[in-house]
Amino acid sequence: MKLKKQLALLLTSVLLVGILAACGTSEKEDKNTADKEDKKVLVMGTSADYPPFEYVETSKSDEIIGFDIDIAKAIGKN
């Protein structure tokens, strides 16, 4: 019985150390991070299938237009 408890404690300790080691951070700085700090980019994902919120008017251009797009542009300016 005592051996089983010790084995369980050992395995639990090894698992815990492994999990904590995976959560560590690296001191290395990403090369792209320095470039991105100066310029902020807002990325918006949408499905242009729901007029008047967002849609594509193919007769004019391939640009997505609509209410949601106007809101995103206004947020982007601020």
TAHU-V962093 format. One record per run of one state. SS is the DSSP state (H for helix, E for strand, - for the rest). FROM is the first residue (numbers start at 1). LEN is the number of residues. Records with the same first field share a line. If there is no record, write none. Layout:
BEGIN
SS=FROM-LEN ; FROM-LEN
END
This chain:
BEGIN
-=1-1 ; 23-8 ; 39-11 ; 51-3 ; 57-7 ; 66-1 ; 78-1
H=2-21 ; 31-8 ; 67-11
E=50-1 ; 54-3 ; 64-2
END
